[in-house]
Amino acid sequence: MASTSLSEKQSSEKETAQNLRETERSPVKGSKKESAADNERASSEPSTSSVSPSSKQDSAEKKRKYEPSEAEIKAYKHKREKQEEERLKMQVLVSNFTEEQLNRYEMFRRAAFPRAAIKRLMQSITRTSVSHNVVIAMAGIAKVFVGEVVEEALDIMEKNKETGPIQPKHLRESVRRIRKRDSLSKSKKVLLNT
């Protein structure tokens, strides 16, 4: 059994190294780098009919595959293990949700700000074009902010012993408290830095 797990571990390390090699050396299809590399290879590799042994060795050295270091392999494996661990934790958590919690979680995952509207708003404020990645990041930040406002509003309702849906007065008070808390933390940072 120990020899089986050792051989499985070795094959797993080889597979990981192979994955790293493939990702490191494969250029994007159709890219200028790929076509330039193909042209260079074609011009640097003479036909095999008139090739001397020393030039064959040179071309073999050029074709040598990328070998990741032990540290790179370990880091890659560690990252994969962490991702798998997080996925399993999330799976256990979701499987223990009640029906109501599961519905709320699904709504949370599906909820998103329309990217076109976010892009329009950002471009109207900055008066410059905004990249797609920045729009995605801003949509995520906006979702987190709305979550904080709603959470604070629910805390306010609980403190006041109110039930039912969140009302505008709860949202206004929530935003006021968040702004106050943020301004206090900013003033503390200024005081600490001076």
Backbone as CSV, one residue per row, in Angstrom:
resi,resn,N_x,N_y,N_z,CA_x,CA_y,CA_z,C_x,C_y,C_z
1,MET,0.823,-1.193,0.000,0.000,0.000,0.000,0.863,1.251,0.000
2,ALA,1.949,1.231,0.796,2.845,2.379,0.860,3.517,2.606,-0.477
3,SER,3.893,1.507,-1.168,4.530,1.664,-2.474,3.536,2.197,-3.498
4,THR,2.269,1.824,-3.366,1.244,2.334,-4.271,1.070,3.829,-4.091
5,SER,0.985,4.288,-2.850,0.800,5.716,-2.621,2.027,6.496,-3.040
6,LEU,3.232,5.913,-2.913,4.445,6.576,-3.347,4.442,6.729,-4.861
7,SER,4.055,5.649,-5.572,4.019,5.738,-7.031,2.930,6.705,-7.481
8,GLU,1.805,6.744,-6.781,0.747,7.707,-7.108,1.247,9.124,-6.894
9,LYS,1.990,9.327,-5.820,2.533,10.656,-5.527,3.512,11.077,-6.612
10,GLN,4.385,10.145,-7.033,5.348,10.452,-8.079,4.652,10.751,-9.392
11,SER,3.621,9.975,-9.726,2.901,10.238,-10.973,2.155,11.555,-10.893
12,SER,1.661,11.903,-9.701,0.986,13.183,-9.522,1.967,14.333,-9.706
13,GLU,3.198,14.164,-9.177,4.205,15.212,-9.344,4.586,15.353,-10.811
14,LYS,4.709,14.224,-11.525,5.036,14.289,-12.948,3.928,14.983,-13.723
15,GLU,2.686,14.666,-13.378,1.541,15.285,-14.047,1.529,16.789,-13.785
16,THR,1.806,17.185,-12.550,1.843,18.599,-12.201,2.941,19.305,-12.972
17,ALA,4.117,18.681,-13.043,5.224,19.269,-13.788,4.859,19.397,-15.266
18,GLN,4.187,18.391,-15.820,3.769,18.437,-17.221,2.787,19.580,-17.448
19,ASN,1.830,19.760,-16.531,0.859,20.866,-16.648,1.568,22.198,-16.631
20,LEU,2.545,22.361,-15.736,3.298,23.611,-15.664,4.063,23.848,-16.960
21,ARG,4.698,22.796,-17.479,5.458,22.938,-18.720,4.558,23.391,-19.854
22,GLU,3.397,22.782,-19.969,2.485,23.121,-21.057,2.001,24.551,-20.956
23,THR,1.692,25.009,-19.755,1.203,26.377,-19.607,2.303,27.390,-19.832
24,GLU,3.539,27.048,-19.506,4.643,27.980,-19.667,5.031,28.172,-21.127
25,ARG,4.977,27.100,-21.932,5.542,27.190,-23.271,4.518,27.363,-24.373
26,SER,3.234,27.203,-24.104,2.254,27.273,-25.178,1.775,28.701,-25.357
27,PRO,2.131,29.345,-26.483,1.639,30.694,-26.741,0.182,30.652,-27.166
28,VAL,-0.453,31.788,-27.161,-1.847,31.892,-27.547,-1.957,31.657,-29.047
29,LYS,-2.925,30.853,-29.446,-3.105,30.535,-30.860,-3.389,31.809,-31.641
30,GLY,-2.708,31.935,-32.785,-2.963,33.069,-33.656,-2.236,34.323,-33.224
31,SER,-1.451,34.277,-32.173,-0.785,35.485,-31.712,0.434,35.772,-32.572
32,LYS,0.915,37.004,-32.532,2.093,37.391,-33.281,3.316,36.653,-32.755
33,LYS,3.340,36.428,-31.427,4.474,35.722,-30.834,4.568,34.315,-31.402
34,GLU,3.422,33.661,-31.554,3.427,32.294,-32.047,3.926,32.254,-33.486
35,SER,3.411,33.136,-34.337,3.820,33.106,-35.734,5.280,33.502,-35.859
36,ALA,5.760,34.430,-35.060,7.166,34.814,-35.099,8.037,33.658,-34.638
37,ALA,7.591,32.953,-33.604,8.353,31.812,-33.109,8.382,30.697,-34.156
38,ASP,7.262,30.471,-34.859,7.224,29.453,-35.902,8.170,29.819,-37.037
39,ASN,8.159,31.093,-37.451,9.040,31.546,-38.529,10.494,31.398,-38.127
40,GLU,10.795,31.755,-36.876,12.171,31.655,-36.393,12.614,30.196,-36.382
41,ARG,11.751,29.310,-35.900,12.071,27.896,-35.857,12.305,27.353,-37.271
42,ALA,11.439,27.759,-38.172,11.553,27.266,-39.547,12.852,27.746,-40.181
43,SER,13.242,28.997,-39.921,14.461,29.516,-40.529,15.707,28.985,-39.840
44,SER,15.628,28.683,-38.548,16.809,28.223,-37.832,17.025,26.727,-37.968
45,GLU,16.017,25.966,-38.371,16.144,24.524,-38.518,16.328,24.189,-39.990
46,PRO,17.532,23.808,-40.363,17.748,23.442,-41.763,17.092,22.101,-42.063
47,SER,16.970,21.805,-43.351,16.357,20.526,-43.733,17.253,19.385,-43.272
48,THR,16.670,18.236,-42.985,17.405,17.114,-42.403,18.336,16.438,-43.401
49,SER,18.158,16.677,-44.682,18.992,16.007,-45.676,20.431,16.518,-45.637
50,SER,20.653,17.778,-45.314,22.005,18.332,-45.319,22.413,18.818,-43.935
51,VAL,22.046,18.095,-42.892,22.314,18.529,-41.540,23.493,17.764,-40.978
52,SER,24.410,18.504,-40.379,25.541,17.860,-39.729,25.147,17.469,-38.317
53,PRO,25.864,16.540,-37.667,25.518,16.107,-36.314,25.538,17.237,-35.295
54,SER,26.466,18.191,-35.447,26.534,19.292,-34.475,25.319,20.209,-34.584
55,SER,24.797,20.432,-35.801,23.622,21.283,-35.946,22.375,20.585,-35.420
56,LYS,22.342,19.239,-35.496,21.214,18.503,-34.909,21.202,18.675,-33.395
57,GLN,22.377,18.676,-32.777,22.455,18.881,-31.327,21.995,20.275,-30.965
58,ASP,22.376,21.268,-31.779,21.957,22.639,-31.517,20.437,22.763,-31.572
59,SER,19.829,22.147,-32.583,18.376,22.238,-32.694,17.697,21.472,-31.570
60,ALA,18.316,20.375,-31.102,17.740,19.626,-29.987,17.783,20.458,-28.713
61,GLU,18.844,21.230,-28.526,18.933,22.106,-27.349,17.864,23.191,-27.406
62,LYS,17.591,23.696,-28.590,16.572,24.733,-28.729,15.183,24.190,-28.415
63,LYS,14.969,22.906,-28.731,13.661,22.305,-28.501,13.493,21.773,-27.084
64,ARG,14.507,21.930,-26.244,14.442,21.407,-24.883,13.216,21.969,-24.175
65,LYS,12.524,21.098,-23.484,11.290,21.482,-22.807,11.588,22.196,-21.505
66,TYR,10.666,23.032,-21.111,10.777,23.758,-19.849,10.581,22.789,-18.694
67,GLU,11.505,22.766,-17.783,11.414,21.922,-16.591,11.213,22.818,-15.378
68,PRO,10.046,22.755,-14.741,9.829,23.597,-13.547,10.689,23.119,-12.385
69,SER,11.067,24.058,-11.541,11.890,23.717,-10.389,11.025,23.033,-9.331
70,GLU,11.700,22.432,-8.368,10.989,21.766,-7.263,10.095,22.761,-6.526
71,ALA,10.613,23.976,-6.317,9.844,24.993,-5.596,8.573,25.355,-6.362
72,GLU,8.680,25.467,-7.691,7.505,25.787,-8.505,6.475,24.673,-8.443
73,ILE,6.944,23.438,-8.476,6.034,22.292,-8.406,5.330,22.276,-7.054
74,LYS,6.103,22.482,-5.983,5.508,22.489,-4.642,4.493,23.618,-4.495
75,ALA,4.839,24.812,-5.003,3.918,25.947,-4.908,2.637,25.661,-5.679
76,TYR,2.767,25.075,-6.858,1.602,24.745,-7.677,0.723,23.727,-6.973
77,LYS,1.359,22.683,-6.410,0.605,21.656,-5.699,-0.081,22.225,-4.469
78,HIS,0.633,23.103,-3.752,0.065,23.719,-2.549,-1.160,24.566,-2.919
79,LYS,-1.044,25.301,-4.007,-2.165,26.138,-4.465,-3.359,25.266,-4.838
80,ARG,-3.116,24.180,-5.558,-4.197,23.269,-5.938,-4.850,22.642,-4.717
81,GLU,-4.032,22.250,-3.730,-4.572,21.640,-2.511,-5.437,22.630,-1.752
82,LYS,-4.993,23.883,-1.666,-5.779,24.913,-0.980,-7.107,25.142,-1.680
83,GLN,-7.075,25.212,-3.008,-8.304,25.402,-3.770,-9.267,24.249,-3.546
84,GLU,-8.750,23.040,-3.539,-9.593,21.871,-3.323,-10.172,21.887,-1.908
85,GLU,-9.344,22.275,-0.929,-9.803,22.356,0.457,-10.918,23.396,0.603
86,GLU,-10.744,24.556,-0.019,-11.772,25.600,0.030,-13.057,25.129,-0.634
87,ARG,-12.922,24.429,-1.759,-14.101,23.928,-2.466,-14.863,22.925,-1.603
88,LEU,-14.128,22.042,-0.931,-14.773,21.052,-0.057,-15.459,21.720,1.130
89,LYS,-14.805,22.717,1.732,-15.417,23.438,2.847,-16.721,24.102,2.415
90,MET,-16.681,24.732,1.240,-17.875,25.402,0.739,-18.969,24.387,0.445
91,GLN,-18.596,23.242,-0.084,-19.574,22.194,-0.387,-20.246,21.696,0.886
92,VAL,-19.463,21.500,1.949,-20.021,21.058,3.228,-20.960,22.121,3.786
93,LEU,-20.534,23.378,3.707,-21.353,24.473,4.220,-22.692,24.552,3.488
94,VAL,-22.630,24.527,2.162,-23.859,24.632,1.370,-24.765,23.426,1.590
95,SER,-24.190,22.256,1.775,-25.022,21.067,1.986,-25.754,21.112,3.329
96,ASN,-25.258,21.903,4.278,-25.913,22.029,5.578,-26.880,23.210,5.668
97,PHE,-27.055,23.946,4.571,-27.991,25.071,4.565,-29.430,24.576,4.693
98,THR,-30.255,25.395,5.347,-31.692,25.143,5.318,-32.212,25.598,3.954
99,GLU,-33.447,25.313,3.677,-34.032,25.699,2.390,-34.004,27.223,2.213
100,GLU,-34.344,27.949,3.275,-34.340,29.414,3.209,-32.929,29.947,2.979
101,GLN,-31.951,29.393,3.695,-30.564,29.835,3.525,-30.066,29.530,2.119
102,LEU,-30.432,28.386,1.587,-30.017,28.011,0.245,-30.607,28.977,-0.791
103,ASN,-31.857,29.341,-0.622,-32.477,30.300,-1.537,-31.778,31.662,-1.465
104,ARG,-31.469,32.106,-0.247,-30.782,33.388,-0.089,-29.387,33.344,-0.708
105,TYR,-28.689,32.223,-0.518,-27.347,32.079,-1.081,-27.399,32.089,-2.605
106,GLU,-28.378,31.404,-3.188,-28.526,31.399,-4.644,-28.804,32.795,-5.169
107,MET,-29.658,33.532,-4.461,-29.956,34.909,-4.874,-28.697,35.783,-4.789
108,PHE,-27.922,35.583,-3.723,-26.675,36.338,-3.568,-25.722,36.042,-4.716
109,ARG,-25.589,34.771,-5.098,-24.666,34.403,-6.177,-25.129,34.950,-7.521
110,ARG,-26.443,34.988,-7.736,-26.974,35.460,-9.014,-26.996,36.977,-9.125
111,ALA,-27.075,37.656,-7.981,-27.214,39.112,-8.004,-25.950,39.763,-8.548
112,ALA,-26.135,40.714,-9.446,-25.003,41.452,-10.009,-25.508,42.768,-10.586
113,PHE,-24.650,43.762,-10.561,-24.988,45.024,-11.197,-24.739,44.881,-12.692
114,PRO,-25.593,45.489,-13.516,-25.376,45.394,-14.963,-24.083,46.116,-15.347
115,ARG,-23.213,45.406,-16.013,-21.890,45.957,-16.322,-21.968,47.148,-17.269
116,ALA,-22.928,47.124,-18.167,-23.063,48.245,-19.105,-23.389,49.530,-18.349
117,ALA,-24.279,49.436,-17.368,-24.638,50.614,-16.581,-23.456,51.096,-15.743
118,ILE,-22.713,50.163,-15.165,-21.530,50.523,-14.372,-20.513,51.224,-15.270
119,LYS,-20.305,50.680,-16.462,-19.336,51.274,-17.391,-19.758,52.685,-17.790
120,ARG,-21.042,52.859,-18.108,-21.543,54.187,-18.475,-21.335,55.179,-17.345
121,LEU,-21.673,54.761,-16.128,-21.527,55.645,-14.966,-20.065,56.025,-14.749
122,MET,-19.184,55.046,-14.802,-17.763,55.328,-14.587,-17.203,56.241,-15.673
123,GLN,-17.596,56.007,-16.916,-17.099,56.846,-18.009,-17.647,58.263,-17.935
124,SER,-18.877,58.419,-17.439,-19.426,59.766,-17.304,-18.736,60.535,-16.179
125,ILE,-18.288,59.828,-15.148,-17.600,60.484,-14.033,-16.153,60.799,-14.390
126,THR,-15.448,59.821,-14.957,-14.015,60.000,-15.225,-13.741,60.665,-16.573
127,ARG,-14.720,60.654,-17.463,-14.595,61.196,-18.814,-13.447,60.540,-19.600
128,THR,-13.192,59.283,-19.300,-12.222,58.484,-20.045,-12.825,57.101,-20.281
129,SER,-12.209,56.354,-21.177,-12.699,54.988,-21.390,-12.228,54.107,-20.234
130,VAL,-13.034,53.106,-19.916,-12.760,52.229,-18.780,-12.647,50.804,-19.300
131,SER,-11.608,50.101,-18.857,-11.400,48.737,-19.339,-12.426,47.785,-18.717
132,HIS,-12.566,46.648,-19.354,-13.541,45.643,-18.921,-13.218,45.130,-17.517
133,ASN,-11.932,44.923,-17.224,-11.541,44.421,-15.906,-11.884,45.409,-14.792
134,VAL,-11.732,46.698,-15.073,-12.065,47.711,-14.079,-13.571,47.719,-13.820
135,VAL,-14.351,47.540,-14.863,-15.810,47.489,-14.718,-16.211,46.294,-13.856
136,ILE,-15.595,45.143,-14.091,-15.890,43.948,-13.296,-15.536,44.187,-11.831
137,ALA,-14.371,44.789,-11.596,-13.947,45.066,-10.218,-14.908,46.034,-9.538
138,MET,-15.309,47.074,-10.233,-16.220,48.058,-9.642,-17.587,47.440,-9.357
139,ALA,-18.057,46.562,-10.231,-19.330,45.878,-9.987,-19.237,45.016,-8.732
140,GLY,-18.102,44.360,-8.537,-17.896,43.554,-7.328,-17.846,44.410,-6.081
141,ILE,-17.149,45.539,-6.158,-17.067,46.455,-5.010,-18.453,46.996,-4.664
142,ALA,-19.216,47.337,-5.688,-20.574,47.847,-5.456,-21.441,46.793,-4.779
143,LYS,-21.292,45.538,-5.187,-22.069,44.447,-4.580,-21.706,44.289,-3.110
144,VAL,-20.416,44.378,-2.794,-19.975,44.281,-1.394,-20.531,45.453,-0.585
145,PHE,-20.493,46.655,-1.149,-21.010,47.832,-0.441,-22.492,47.688,-0.150
146,VAL,-23.257,47.248,-1.135,-24.697,47.055,-0.923,-24.930,46.012,0.156
147,GLY,-24.123,44.964,0.166,-24.234,43.943,1.206,-23.996,44.519,2.593
148,GLU,-22.983,45.394,2.716,-22.701,46.028,4.005,-23.850,46.928,4.447
149,VAL,-24.412,47.687,3.504,-25.525,48.582,3.836,-26.725,47.775,4.311
150,VAL,-27.048,46.701,3.606,-28.201,45.874,3.980,-27.967,45.212,5.335
151,GLU,-26.762,44.722,5.561,-26.446,44.084,6.838,-26.579,45.076,7.994
152,GLU,-26.081,46.277,7.796,-26.198,47.317,8.833,-27.662,47.692,9.053
153,ALA,-28.438,47.763,7.970,-29.864,48.092,8.094,-30.601,47.015,8.877
154,LEU,-30.251,45.752,8.650,-30.870,44.666,9.415,-30.497,44.749,10.896
155,ASP,-29.249,45.140,11.175,-28.838,45.328,12.574,-29.627,46.449,13.232
156,ILE,-29.867,47.512,12.489,-30.657,48.636,13.012,-32.076,48.185,13.313
157,MET,-32.660,47.417,12.404,-34.013,46.918,12.625,-34.072,46.020,13.857
158,GLU,-33.077,45.167,14.016,-33.039,44.264,15.165,-32.891,45.050,16.467
159,LYS,-32.050,46.074,16.439,-31.834,46.903,17.630,-33.120,47.621,18.029
160,ASN,-33.881,48.083,17.031,-35.141,48.778,17.294,-36.310,47.815,17.472
161,LYS,-36.032,46.519,17.436,-37.052,45.470,17.579,-38.163,45.625,16.542
162,GLU,-37.777,45.896,15.297,-38.724,46.021,14.196,-38.646,44.765,13.335
163,THR,-39.743,44.416,12.710,-39.789,43.263,11.813,-40.298,43.712,10.459
164,GLY,-40.256,42.811,9.488,-40.743,43.135,8.152,-39.595,43.499,7.232
165,PRO,-39.954,44.038,6.074,-38.907,44.396,5.106,-38.115,45.627,5.547
166,ILE,-36.947,45.774,4.984,-36.129,46.955,5.257,-36.802,48.164,4.627
167,GLN,-36.850,49.243,5.365,-37.468,50.468,4.872,-36.387,51.492,4.540
168,PRO,-36.732,52.513,3.761,-35.739,53.530,3.386,-35.065,54.192,4.594
169,LYS,-35.807,54.378,5.693,-35.203,55.016,6.873,-34.074,54.146,7.433
170,HIS,-34.232,52.809,7.342,-33.184,51.913,7.810,-31.950,52.013,6.913
171,LEU,-32.167,52.106,5.603,-31.056,52.228,4.675,-30.318,53.544,4.862
172,ARG,-31.078,54.646,5.055,-30.431,55.949,5.268,-29.587,55.938,6.534
173,GLU,-30.117,55.378,7.617,-29.380,55.297,8.873,-28.153,54.397,8.713
174,SER,-28.299,53.342,7.953,-27.187,52.430,7.708,-26.046,53.143,6.977
175,VAL,-26.379,53.866,5.925,-25.360,54.599,5.165,-24.713,55.665,6.049
176,ARG,-25.516,56.348,6.867,-24.961,57.364,7.764,-23.939,56.749,8.718
177,ARG,-24.274,55.584,9.288,-23.365,54.924,10.231,-22.089,54.454,9.545
178,ILE,-22.226,53.916,8.346,-21.049,53.451,7.610,-20.133,54.621,7.288
179,ARG,-20.707,55.737,6.836,-19.892,56.929,6.546,-19.196,57.442,7.792
180,LYS,-19.929,57.455,8.909,-19.345,57.927,10.165,-18.194,57.012,10.582
181,ARG,-18.406,55.723,10.492,-17.371,54.762,10.865,-16.143,54.911,9.968
182,ASP,-16.354,55.088,8.662,-15.241,55.245,7.734,-14.489,56.544,7.968
183,SER,-15.225,57.619,8.255,-14.543,58.897,8.495,-13.737,58.835,9.789
184,LEU,-14.240,58.110,10.791,-13.480,57.954,12.027,-12.212,57.142,11.783
185,SER,-12.315,56.082,10.994,-11.130,55.262,10.734,-10.105,56.038,9.911
186,LYS,-10.573,56.895,8.993,-9.640,57.714,8.198,-8.938,58.735,9.092
187,SER,-9.666,59.344,10.013,-9.033,60.325,10.911,-8.039,59.661,11.833
188,LYS,-8.321,58.436,12.262,-7.370,57.701,13.110,-6.094,57.408,12.325
189,LYS,-6.225,57.044,11.043,-5.053,56.764,10.237,-4.210,58.026,10.074
190,VAL,-4.864,59.167,9.877,-4.145,60.423,9.732,-3.405,60.762,11.020
191,LEU,-4.047,60.560,12.164,-3.422,60.837,13.435,-2.237,59.909,13.703
192,LEU,-2.376,58.655,13.305,-1.291,57.700,13.515,-0.104,57.975,12.601
193,ASN,-0.347,58.485,11.417,0.733,58.742,10.458,1.494,60.022,10.764
194,THR,0.944,60.935,11.537,1.647,62.185,11.826,2.446,62.119,13.083
